[in-house]
Amino acid sequence: MTALFLQLRKVLPSHFANRWACMYRWKGFISGIRHNISARLVFAYCNDNYVSLLLVVCLLAYHLLFAMFVWSYWKTIFTLPMNPSKEFHLSYAEKELLEREPRGEAHQEVLRRAARDLPIYTRTMSGAIRYCDRCQLIKPDRCHHCSVCDKCILKMDHHCPWVNNCVGFSNYKFFLLFLAYSLLYCLFIAATDLQYFVKFWTNGLPDTQAKFHIMFLFFAAAMFSVSLSSLFGYHCWLVSKNKSTLEAFRSPVFRHGTDKNGFSLGFSKNMRQVFGDEKKYWLLPIFSSLGDGCSFPTCLVNQDPEQPSTPAGLNSTTKK
């Protein structure tokens, strides 16, 4: 497997090879868990002399959680982040004009004219149009430039080293499901392993080397459960407020000033922004988020009067 992975690194683009590396790092941990579970089942079989109905149910539940965990993790890793559409890129003439103008009011006037027909409501801290010098485009609302990917990412939340990918509009739902199913996976393992963990300390297990796998399995699952629960809880709070991690640390700035709840539409609508309108897809790592990632509904009453309320070809921004 190692030789195959090294060959893949040679033939695949670097970003895909690094994402395969993430999968490869998790492979060892998952393989260890599955091996330890096998040892635990041997103990159960030896002690009970038959495979009980409870054991079958646990096996089915385990493999269901395992499958959903791998599916959502795969989608988080290999879903490419979405970039701003061509409407937000400057034309050749606008780029030349921008290069001739010095930084200042004249520079901003060029950007204001270019952004006249775009649904842009956020500004920089100084009130200027948000512009990316590296990508040479006007940033849509909630879009940020990732220094690792060297691209502007729509509704960027953060760049995650665990998946070696930017978490943003295209895969944020998958990332949430990955956290949810990995947490349930670890909690399930810790809960079903608890009785054997207690027997380990009370000398209730056969005296073989395999019993140490039981101790490792419980500690690993419990520690991951603690860290995952805090991270998953934080992102659930972000979804309920319709915020990204970046917006939680630095509130978005609108024409009238900073507003930390500018994109919050209420709990129900905030949930639907990420998971979509069809509840049957909520628990599946299938893209169902609302919108196009370039424009978002806002609860603001005093919107920018210079911007169109219904831009052609793009989602309109709604008012409360």
Beta strands, then each sheet from edge to edge (+ up, - down):
strand 1: 122-123
strand 2: 131-132
strand 3: 137-138
strand 4: 144-146
strand 5: 151-153
strand 6: 158-160
strand 7: 165-167
strand 8: 253-254
strand 9: 257-258
sheet 1: 1+ 8- 9+
sheet 2: 2+ 3-
sheet 3: 4+ 5-
sheet 4: 6+ 7-
end
